[in-house]
Amino acid sequence: MGDTKKTMAILAVCAAAWVIIFFRSASSDGEADRREPTIPASEVERFARQKLDELQQLSFAQSKEHCAMIYESYSGELEVTKTLAGSNDSCASLYVIEPGMLPLANIHTHGGFDTDYIGEVPSFQDMSVGVEERVDGYVSTPGGRLWFVDWQAETAAQICGEGCVSQDPDYDPCAAFNPKESYTMQQLRFGPKSRAPDC
């Protein structure tokens, strides 16, 4: 009998915790929808570049994508959520958005250099997630490229080329996919076209 009461008490605590999490998440979504960002896009880009540069070495060592969400706090500061590790070719955006956090951009690395994976350009999935979440994105590649994914325009454009952020020591430009400067969502859906390497 004692075990039943204890079990019921634990279940009640779990249910209460779930309700709190649900309503905090719902209120967070409402706050984010009503607030307008106060931080300039150029500052968000600088912050994203810094954070991705910091994540590159870990991403190369583990051959995994790492992702996070950049947000503006109520005090008007740029912050980043806890970084999540994914697989060699994806990273689930399961960010915990608390009340007062205004999402500005998702960021993720593209893991280590792999000739079997087109890691030098954002994927169709990268853009689809941005469109679905209605948030821009920044992607760093094994070759050290930095990309901006614009969810409204549904385009991905290189901010800077090879080596502008940390580059995988195993990166081989002659064996790597050589991307164009920008892509539309439709181009990414049907597979980006490569240019001939400069070798």
MARGU-668957 format. One line per field, with one value per atom (N, C-alpha, C): x, y, z; atom name. Coordinates in Angstrom, 3 decimals, always signed. Example, Ala and Ser with C-alpha at 12.3 -4.5 7.8 and 13.67 -1.06 7.14 Angstrom:
<pts>
c1	+13.190  +12.300  +13.200  +12.850  +13.670  +12.900
c2	-5.690  -4.500  -3.300  -2.250  -1.060  +0.030
c3	+7.800  +7.800  +7.800  +7.080  +7.140  +7.870
atom	N  CA  C  N  CA  C
</pts>
This chain:
<pts>
c1	+0.829  +0.000  +0.865  +1.957  +2.870  +3.522  +3.858  +4.484  +3.531  +2.242  +1.257  +1.158  +1.123  +1.050  +2.310  +3.454  +4.726  +4.742  +4.289  +4.232  +3.291  +2.127  +1.161  +1.734  +2.482  +3.086  +4.119  +4.920  +5.938  +5.267  +4.200  +3.474  +2.854  +2.366  +1.778  +2.831  +4.027  +5.125  +5.517  +5.624  +5.964  +4.916  +3.650  +2.577  +2.639  +2.910  +3.019  +4.192  +5.309  +6.487  +6.177  +5.453  +5.088  +4.209  +3.242  +2.344  +3.135  +4.079  +4.907  +5.719  +6.354  +7.166  +6.296  +5.124  +4.219  +3.833  +3.409  +2.955  +4.108  +5.290  +6.449  +6.802  +6.726  +7.015  +5.970  +4.715  +3.643  +3.781  +4.093  +4.237  +5.464  +6.517  +7.731  +7.440  +6.665  +6.335  +5.571  +4.633  +3.862  +4.728  +5.673  +6.550  +7.437  +7.980  +8.879  +8.141  +6.859  +6.088  +5.833  +5.704  +5.356  +6.578  +7.732  +8.925  +9.603  +10.206  +11.015  +12.481  +13.370  +14.797  +15.336  +16.234  +16.863  +18.329  +18.867  +20.281  +20.437  +21.353  +21.536  +21.972  +21.554  +21.908  +23.415  +24.157  +25.613  +26.241  +25.633  +26.136  +25.798  +24.618  +24.235  +25.194  +25.521  +26.449  +27.832  +28.327  +29.638  +29.637  +28.565  +28.427  +28.348  +27.568  +27.434  +28.784  +29.513  +30.829  +31.773  +31.762  +32.623  +32.256  +30.967  +30.525  +30.806  +30.576  +30.840  +32.332  +33.142  +34.590  +35.035  +34.425  +34.750  +34.328  +33.232  +32.703  +33.413  +34.132  +34.687  +35.596  +36.547  +37.504  +36.809  +35.823  +35.055  +34.303  +33.748  +33.005  +33.910  +35.133  +36.085  +36.520  +36.840  +37.342  +36.315  +35.033  +33.976  +33.318  +33.643  +32.968  +31.457  +30.999  +29.567  +29.199  +27.967  +27.450  +27.119  +27.333  +26.961  +26.091  +25.008  +24.074  +23.619  +23.134  +22.622  +21.740  +21.095  +20.250  +20.777  +20.982  +21.339  +20.039  +20.011  +18.805  +19.163  +18.178  +18.321  +17.615  +18.318  +17.720  +16.878  +16.114  +15.303  +16.172  +17.418  +18.312  +18.970  +18.634  +19.158  +20.536  +20.930  +22.235  +22.086  +23.130  +23.162  +23.636  +22.905  +23.245  +23.074  +23.545  +23.398  +22.950  +22.062  +21.592  +22.721  +22.463  +23.409  +23.603  +24.850  +25.161  +24.742  +24.130  +23.711  +24.570  +24.957  +25.711  +24.742  +24.957  +24.115  +24.869  +24.637  +25.336  +26.342  +26.865  +27.844  +27.192  +25.852  +25.219  +23.892  +23.640  +22.423  +22.537  +21.671  +21.642  +20.230  +19.547  +18.159  +18.105  +17.197  +17.089  +16.114  +16.507  +15.643  +16.041  +16.012  +16.432  +15.340  +15.762  +14.815  +14.764  +13.637  +13.463  +12.681  +13.352  +12.748  +12.051  +11.136  +10.533  +11.620  +11.449  +12.430  +13.512  +13.519  +14.516  +13.889  +14.413  +13.913  +14.850  +14.457  +15.328  +15.647  +16.948  +17.384  +17.947  +18.673  +19.279  +19.750  +19.562  +20.181  +21.567  +22.461  +23.827  +24.168  +24.921  +25.458  +26.659  +27.484  +28.665  +28.272  +29.169  +28.922  +29.889  +30.383  +31.215  +32.581  +33.210  +34.540  +34.487  +35.640  +35.709  +35.425  +34.562  +34.151  +33.800  +34.541  +34.306  +32.960  +32.340  +31.038  +29.867  +30.155  +29.089  +29.357  +28.341  +28.500  +28.369  +29.486  +29.463  +29.820  +30.146  +30.578  +29.440  +28.213  +27.050  +25.912  +25.064  +23.908  +23.037  +22.401  +21.546  +20.121  +19.348  +17.921  +17.245  +17.651  +17.085  +17.414  +18.654  +19.038  +18.075  +17.778  +16.897  +15.452  +15.029  +13.654  +13.375  +14.337  +14.177  +14.048  +14.879  +14.808  +13.463  +12.941  +11.639  +10.540  +10.623  +9.613  +9.640  +10.847  +10.984  +10.895  +10.905  +10.849  +12.016  +13.204  +14.407  +15.573  +16.426  +17.599  +18.609  +19.621  +20.633  +22.021  +23.020  +24.419  +25.033  +25.780  +26.379  +27.868  +28.689  +30.129  +30.477  +31.476  +31.802  +33.207  +33.512  +34.866  +35.945  +35.622  +36.582  +36.740  +35.960  +36.063  +35.195  +34.207  +33.272  +32.190  +31.614  +30.499  +29.342  +28.171  +26.968  +25.880  +25.059  +23.867  +22.650  +21.732  +20.492  +19.359  +18.766  +17.698  +16.359  +15.624  +14.394  +13.311  +13.276  +12.231  +12.483  +13.726  +14.066  +14.243  +14.381  +14.634  +15.889  +16.955  +18.247  +19.352  +20.456  +21.671  +22.795  +23.534  +24.614  +25.882  +27.018  +28.298  +28.587  +28.892  +29.361  +30.845  +31.573  +33.009  +33.444  +34.545  +34.986  +35.933  +36.627  +37.524  +38.415  +38.464  +39.382  +38.954  +37.735  +37.328  +36.926  +36.602  +36.539  +37.458  +37.677  +38.621  +38.312  +39.379  +39.267  +39.770  +39.077  +39.494  +40.877  +41.835  +43.166  +43.130  +42.079  +41.943  +41.281  +40.878  +40.189  +41.109  +40.606  +41.356  +40.536  +40.929  +40.133  +39.995  +40.978  +40.910  +39.918  +39.621  +38.676  +37.314  +37.213  +35.980  +35.013  +33.747  +32.718  +33.018  +33.024  +33.336  +32.039  +31.445  +30.110  +30.094  +28.919  +28.682  +28.550  +28.357  +28.262  +26.909  +25.871  +24.539  +23.669  +22.619  +21.673  +20.267  +19.297  +17.896  +17.482  +16.326  +15.818  +15.582  +15.076  +14.813  +16.109  +17.168  +18.457  +18.996  +18.810  +19.268  +18.415  +17.135  +16.237  +16.701  +17.103  +17.477  +18.977  +19.711  +21.140  +21.936  +22.794  +23.600  +24.604  +24.834  +25.830  +27.182  +28.211  +29.567  +30.318  +31.258  +32.190  +33.452  +34.247  +35.519  +36.464  +37.173  +38.124  +39.267  +39.838  +40.951  +42.273  +42.420  +43.645  +44.238
c2	-1.201  +0.000  +1.253  +1.181  +2.314  +2.590  +1.506  +1.661  +2.331  +2.025  +2.626  +4.124  +4.532  +5.969  +6.687  +6.022  +6.626  +6.785  +5.757  +5.807  +6.912  +7.021  +8.058  +9.455  +9.603  +10.901  +11.271  +10.292  +10.529  +10.908  +10.197  +10.500  +11.899  +12.288  +13.625  +14.704  +14.483  +15.440  +15.530  +14.376  +14.359  +15.101  +14.872  +15.544  +17.051  +17.470  +18.910  +19.517  +18.798  +19.292  +19.427  +18.457  +18.508  +19.720  +19.983  +21.126  +22.431  +22.544  +23.757  +23.950  +22.872  +22.957  +23.346  +22.741  +23.038  +24.516  +25.040  +26.429  +27.415  +27.057  +27.929  +28.002  +26.846  +26.814  +27.630  +27.475  +28.199  +29.702  +30.104  +31.532  +32.078  +31.263  +31.695  +31.972  +31.063  +31.249  +32.560  +32.833  +34.047  +35.285  +35.266  +36.409  +36.627  +35.540  +35.657  +36.256  +35.896  +36.401  +37.905  +38.421  +39.835  +40.754  +40.243  +41.083  +41.257  +42.412  +42.677  +42.684  +42.084  +42.096  +43.524  +43.762  +45.082  +45.047  +43.847  +43.694  +43.674  +44.475  +44.511  +43.157  +42.889  +41.632  +41.456  +42.533  +42.439  +41.919  +42.276  +41.802  +40.324  +39.923  +38.502  +37.671  +38.153  +37.446  +37.310  +38.397  +38.352  +37.329  +37.319  +36.399  +34.961  +34.729  +33.386  +32.876  +33.738  +33.353  +32.957  +33.735  +33.436  +32.095  +31.866  +30.625  +29.407  +29.538  +28.412  +28.122  +29.159  +28.965  +28.180  +28.475  +27.760  +26.291  +25.999  +24.629  +23.757  +24.374  +23.620  +22.467  +22.716  +21.672  +20.464  +20.715  +19.625  +18.845  +19.566  +18.949  +18.064  +18.531  +17.742  +16.496  +16.674  +15.566  +14.446  +14.810  +13.811  +13.401  +14.107  +13.898  +13.948  +14.959  +15.145  +16.616  +16.835  +18.193  +18.620  +19.905  +20.484  +21.700  +21.846  +22.933  +23.618  +24.844  +25.639  +26.743  +27.490  +28.606  +29.889  +30.900  +32.227  +32.961  +33.615  +34.346  +35.672  +36.561  +37.834  +37.711  +38.036  +37.985  +39.232  +39.222  +40.392  +41.627  +41.392  +42.520  +43.040  +42.432  +42.899  +42.365  +41.256  +40.642  +39.445  +39.179  +37.963  +36.801  +35.710  +34.495  +33.309  +32.153  +30.935  +29.803  +28.950  +27.807  +26.786  +25.782  +24.670  +24.020  +23.706  +23.070  +21.603  +21.159  +19.765  +19.078  +17.847  +17.055  +16.199  +16.130  +15.322  +14.117  +13.805  +12.709  +13.313  +12.496  +13.021  +13.892  +13.816  +14.617  +15.264  +15.362  +16.045  +16.423  +17.360  +17.794  +18.254  +17.544  +17.878  +19.163  +20.060  +21.353  +21.269  +20.523  +20.342  +21.328  +22.612  +23.630  +23.879  +24.153  +24.549  +26.072  +26.636  +28.086  +28.508  +29.222  +29.683  +31.029  +31.396  +32.731  +33.806  +34.810  +35.887  +35.664  +34.482  +34.181  +34.407  +35.373  +35.648  +35.003  +33.877  +33.210  +34.110  +34.175  +35.014  +34.195  +33.123  +32.314  +30.981  +29.918  +28.659  +28.587  +27.902  +27.722  +26.240  +25.784  +24.431  +24.222  +23.287  +22.896  +21.768  +21.435  +20.318  +19.166  +19.024  +17.872  +17.915  +16.739  +16.628  +16.410  +16.558  +16.395  +14.952  +14.769  +13.445  +13.558  +12.852  +12.941  +12.345  +11.549  +10.946  +11.826  +13.004  +13.883  +15.300  +15.921  +17.291  +18.248  +18.453  +19.261  +20.713  +21.109  +22.491  +23.437  +22.941  +23.763  +23.359  +24.295  +23.898  +22.902  +22.031  +21.026  +21.552  +20.825  +21.149  +21.065  +20.092  +19.935  +21.147  +21.666  +22.865  +24.005  +24.206  +25.306  +25.014  +23.779  +23.404  +23.656  +23.316  +23.543  +25.032  +25.846  +27.294  +27.859  +27.391  +27.868  +27.434  +26.199  +25.683  +26.440  +26.721  +27.426  +28.941  +29.412  +30.847  +31.582  +31.009  +31.610  +31.409  +32.425  +32.335  +31.361  +31.024  +30.095  +30.429  +29.920  +30.040  +28.645  +28.307  +26.973  +27.122  +26.408  +26.364  +24.999  +24.951  +23.727  +23.227  +21.977  +21.462  +22.285  +22.868  +23.695  +25.086  +25.391  +26.691  +27.764  +27.367  +28.338  +28.682  +29.869  +30.282  +30.682  +30.113  +30.348  +31.007  +31.818  +32.398  +31.815  +31.250  +30.685  +31.641  +32.244  +33.225  +32.514  +32.348  +31.554  +32.253  +33.577  +34.282  +34.252  +34.490  +34.458  +33.027  +32.074  +30.668  +30.536  +31.178  +31.109  +30.856  +30.313  +30.144  +30.846  +31.710  +32.469  +32.391  +32.249  +32.240  +33.628  +33.692  +34.934  +35.083  +33.968  +33.975  +32.564  +32.473  +31.205  +30.402  +29.475  +28.548  +29.259  +28.681  +29.161  +30.403  +30.894  +32.103  +31.770  +30.482  +29.959  +28.738  +28.147  +27.026  +25.933  +25.395  +24.391  +23.046  +21.984  +20.627  +20.351  +19.900  +19.569  +18.522  +17.689  +16.658  +17.176  +18.430  +18.988  +19.018  +18.505  +18.480  +19.226  +20.457  +21.239  +20.586  +19.767  +19.109  +17.945  +17.411  +16.292  +16.740  +18.008  +18.509  +19.050  +19.070  +19.713  +21.211  +21.808  +23.222  +23.979  +24.621  +25.200  +26.539  +26.896  +28.232  +29.192  +30.475  +31.486  +31.468  +30.980  +30.955  +29.880  +29.487  +28.489  +28.860  +28.480  +28.599  +27.284  +27.312  +26.095  +25.005  +25.406  +24.432  +23.793  +24.585  +24.044  +23.033  +23.324  +22.392  +21.129  +21.268  +20.099  +19.072  +19.552  +18.639  +18.389  +18.867  +18.611  +19.761  +20.368  +21.507  +21.072  +21.943  +21.677  +22.207  +21.431  +21.803  +22.450  +23.315  +23.850  +22.992  +23.088  +22.344  +22.923  +22.064  +22.591  +23.333  +24.279  +25.055  +24.337  +23.134  +22.325  +21.906
c3	+0.000  +0.000  +0.000  +0.821  +0.889  -0.448  -1.180  -2.492  -3.475  -3.390  -4.290  -4.058  -2.779  -2.467  -2.949  -2.749  -3.187  -4.714  -5.410  -6.877  -7.348  -6.679  -7.055  -6.818  -5.737  -5.430  -6.489  -6.901  -7.940  -9.257  -9.618  -10.849  -10.809  -9.639  -9.494  -9.681  -9.121  -9.284  -10.755  -11.416  -12.851  -13.680  -13.368  -14.103  -13.893  -12.658  -12.369  -13.121  -13.154  -13.891  -15.369  -15.924  -17.349  -17.635  -16.764  -16.947  -16.908  -15.961  -15.861  -17.131  -17.601  -18.823  -20.014  -20.111  -21.237  -21.251  -20.100  -20.059  -20.191  -19.690  -19.887  -21.363  -22.049  -23.481  -24.246  -23.893  -24.589  -24.380  -23.144  -22.888  -23.577  -23.689  -24.386  -25.847  -26.481  -27.892  -28.090  -27.184  -27.302  -27.160  -26.188  -25.994  -27.207  -27.751  -28.895  -30.087  -30.260  -31.390  -31.288  -30.065  -29.880  -29.851  -29.535  -29.430  -30.776  -30.956  -32.143  -31.733  -32.526  -32.181  -32.117  -31.180  -31.067  -31.491  -31.700  -32.045  -33.564  -34.117  -35.577  -36.139  -37.376  -38.050  -38.147  -38.322  -38.430  -37.136  -35.999  -34.703  -34.500  -34.956  -34.880  -35.728  -36.927  -37.812  -37.168  -36.570  -35.915  -34.776  -33.998  -32.868  -33.366  -34.430  -34.999  -35.504  -36.178  -36.708  -35.581  -34.498  -33.347  -32.721  -32.500  -31.859  -32.739  -34.037  -34.936  -35.020  -35.032  -35.058  -33.827  -32.681  -31.446  -31.511  -32.221  -32.290  -33.327  -34.266  -35.381  -34.930  -34.029  -33.637  -33.020  -32.168  -31.566  -32.643  -33.581  -34.671  -35.525  -35.800  -36.589  -35.819  -34.543  -33.724  -33.606  -33.507  -33.332  -34.642  -35.732  -37.025  -36.861  -36.114  -35.871  -36.053  -36.473  -36.508  -35.074  -34.795  -33.506  -33.780  -33.008  -33.282  -31.997  -32.168  -31.052  -31.622  -30.736  -31.141  -30.506  -31.324  -30.825  -30.512  -29.355  -28.985  -28.321  -28.295  -27.594  -26.251  -25.177  -23.845  -23.599  -22.520  -22.184  -21.930  -21.502  -21.240  -22.516  -23.664  -24.945  -25.272  -24.636  -24.877  -25.808  -26.595  -27.414  -26.553  -26.617  -25.871  -26.810  -26.363  -27.159  -26.245  -26.753  -25.971  -25.828  -25.031  -24.897  -26.267  -26.590  -27.871  -27.845  -28.934  -29.065  -30.123  -29.859  -30.834  -31.633  -32.944  -33.805  -34.344  -35.612  -36.281  -37.261  -38.160  -39.119  -40.193  -40.330  -41.386  -40.972  -39.670  -39.220  -37.749  -37.359  -35.963  -35.651  -34.750  -34.419  -33.599  -33.975  -33.293  -32.124  -31.096  -29.929  -28.831  -29.156  -28.210  -27.181  -25.953  -24.910  -24.905  -25.325  -25.366  -24.130  -23.249  -22.002  -22.224  -21.305  -21.382  -21.374  -22.222  -22.302  -23.333  -23.986  -25.008  -26.387  -27.136  -28.484  -29.504  -30.122  -31.086  -32.273  -32.618  -33.740  -34.898  -34.593  -35.660  -35.094  -35.881  -35.477  -36.111  -35.443  -35.942  -35.904  -36.890  -36.785  -37.695  -37.262  -38.025  -38.969  -39.890  -40.798  -40.580  -39.358  -39.027  -39.678  -39.765  -40.357  -41.858  -42.499  -43.954  -44.340  -45.350  -45.812  -47.295  -48.124  -49.571  -49.979  -49.094  -49.407  -48.994  -48.418  -47.935  -48.436  -49.016  -49.516  -48.329  -47.636  -46.427  -46.630  -47.859  -48.106  -48.467  -48.376  -48.689  -47.747  -47.323  -46.512  -47.272  -46.550  -47.180  -47.332  -48.115  -48.251  -46.885  -46.081  -44.736  -43.867  -43.985  -43.220  -43.506  -44.782  -45.153  -44.760  -44.915  -44.563  -43.088  -42.235  -40.791  -40.509  -41.174  -40.983  -41.387  -42.528  -43.012  -42.041  -41.582  -40.657  -39.332  -38.820  -37.543  -37.699  -38.949  -39.247  -38.591  -38.776  -38.200  -39.164  -39.274  -40.139  -39.553  -40.360  -39.882  -40.389  -39.672  -40.068  -40.022  -41.072  -41.186  -41.470  -40.697  -40.979  -41.556  -42.418  -43.150  -42.807  -43.147  -42.902  -43.599  -44.748  -45.468  -44.881  -43.838  -43.191  -43.814  -44.630  -45.198  -44.163  -44.319  -43.478  -44.379  -44.115  -44.924  -44.087  -44.773  -44.167  -44.869  -44.090  -44.627  -44.267  -45.283  -45.128  -45.302  -44.201  -44.275  -45.104  -45.083  -45.824  -47.332  -47.724  -49.147  -49.650  -48.713  -49.039  -49.902  -49.428  -50.111  -49.090  -49.586  -48.787  -49.538  -48.843  -49.484  -48.644  -49.340  -48.629  -48.081  -46.798  -46.191  -46.489  -46.371  -46.673  -47.046  -47.800  -48.378  -47.504  -48.148  -47.457  -46.436  -45.239  -44.210  -43.465  -43.672  -42.935  -41.497  -41.236  -39.876  -39.867  -38.704  -38.593  -39.613  -40.190  -41.253  -40.746  -41.148  -40.781  -41.368  -40.537  -41.061  -42.172  -42.200  -43.233  -44.508  -44.508  -45.680  -46.890  -48.019  -49.275  -50.324  -50.658  -51.607  -52.974  -53.364  -54.679  -54.690  -53.498  -53.410  -52.903  -52.498  -51.893  -52.939  -52.576  -53.384  -53.403  -54.575  -54.730  -55.023  -54.020  -54.203  -54.921  -55.412  -55.938  -54.761  -55.064  -54.004  -53.298  -53.976  -53.359  -54.015  -53.291  -53.771  -53.330  -54.147  -53.754  -53.097  -52.463  -51.830  -52.875  -54.030  -55.096  -55.588  -55.713  -56.150  -55.138  -53.858  -52.830  -52.805  -53.111  -53.132  -54.158  -55.341  -56.420  -56.505  -55.517  -55.467  -56.028  -55.188  -55.663  -56.708  -57.669  -58.720  -58.276  -58.521  -58.133  -59.292  -58.944  -59.940  -59.894  -60.938  -60.966  -59.928  -59.166  -58.179  -58.844  -58.134  -58.653  -58.394  -58.953  -58.733  -60.072
atom	N  CA  C  N  CA  C  N  CA  C  N  CA  C  N  CA  C  N  CA  C  N  CA  C  N  CA  C  N  CA  C  N  CA  C  N  CA  C  N  CA  C  N  CA  C  N  CA  C  N  CA  C  N  CA  C  N  CA  C  N  CA  C  N  CA  C  N  CA  C  N  CA  C  N  CA  C  N  CA  C  N  CA  C  N  CA  C  N  CA  C  N  CA  C  N  CA  C  N  CA  C  N  CA  C  N  CA  C  N  CA  C  N  CA  C  N  CA  C  N  CA  C  N  CA  C  N  CA  C  N  CA  C  N  CA  C  N  CA  C  N  CA  C  N  CA  C  N  CA  C  N  CA  C  N  CA  C  N  CA  C  N  CA  C  N  CA  C  N  CA  C  N  CA  C  N  CA  C  N  CA  C  N  CA  C  N  CA  C  N  CA  C  N  CA  C  N  CA  C  N  CA  C  N  CA  C  N  CA  C  N  CA  C  N  CA  C  N  CA  C  N  CA  C  N  CA  C  N  CA  C  N  CA  C  N  CA  C  N  CA  C  N  CA  C  N  CA  C  N  CA  C  N  CA  C  N  CA  C  N  CA  C  N  CA  C  N  CA  C  N  CA  C  N  CA  C  N  CA  C  N  CA  C  N  CA  C  N  CA  C  N  CA  C  N  CA  C  N  CA  C  N  CA  C  N  CA  C  N  CA  C  N  CA  C  N  CA  C  N  CA  C  N  CA  C  N  CA  C  N  CA  C  N  CA  C  N  CA  C  N  CA  C  N  CA  C  N  CA  C  N  CA  C  N  CA  C  N  CA  C  N  CA  C  N  CA  C  N  CA  C  N  CA  C  N  CA  C  N  CA  C  N  CA  C  N  CA  C  N  CA  C  N  CA  C  N  CA  C  N  CA  C  N  CA  C  N  CA  C  N  CA  C  N  CA  C  N  CA  C  N  CA  C  N  CA  C  N  CA  C  N  CA  C  N  CA  C  N  CA  C  N  CA  C  N  CA  C  N  CA  C  N  CA  C  N  CA  C  N  CA  C  N  CA  C  N  CA  C  N  CA  C  N  CA  C  N  CA  C  N  CA  C  N  CA  C  N  CA  C  N  CA  C  N  CA  C  N  CA  C  N  CA  C  N  CA  C  N  CA  C  N  CA  C  N  CA  C  N  CA  C  N  CA  C  N  CA  C  N  CA  C  N  CA  C  N  CA  C  N  CA  C  N  CA  C  N  CA  C  N  CA  C  N  CA  C  N  CA  C  N  CA  C  N  CA  C  N  CA  C  N  CA  C  N  CA  C  N  CA  C  N  CA  C  N  CA  C  N  CA  C  N  CA  C  N  CA  C  N  CA  C  N  CA  C  N  CA  C  N  CA  C  N  CA  C  N  CA  C  N  CA  C  N  CA  C  N  CA  C  N  CA  C  N  CA  C  N  CA  C  N  CA  C  N  CA  C  N  CA  C  N  CA  C  N  CA  C  N  CA  C  N  CA  C  N  CA  C  N  CA  C  N  CA  C  N  CA  C  N  CA  C  N  CA  C  N  CA  C  N  CA  C  N  CA  C
</pts>
